[in-house]
């Protein structure tokens, strides 16, 4: 699938908030943690356009991915694909592209039971720690 990445702009946030709410709802409901306001507000509160790229397919918004630098690591965050773009290899292509541009260790957090965990494992992420809700994964520089 052909896609493009472009830098995020502040006005992208509300579209991304809605994609996040739809994508995360099944996992959050399964874990008993879905809150329609909170799922949206957490992205608004953590949105960092300078570290976020918008994924476009056919010139239309398909999702987002962010790599946020932290003190001693980078965090892969806000990797969401709209449901109509899932299951077609787009996530694999985007992840390969983004990880190919990073020369260090990358951390991420995925919800317990999320199918996204398999995608991350295929790209070299391993479990660092987990609790009943969250799985923290790390990918050492390859």
Beta strands, then each sheet from edge to edge (+ up, - down):
strand 1: 4-7
strand 2: 52-57
strand 3: 60-69
strand 4: 74-81
strand 5: 106-111
strand 6: 126-130
strand 7: 134-139
sheet 1: 1+ 2- 3+ 4- 5- 7+ 6-
end
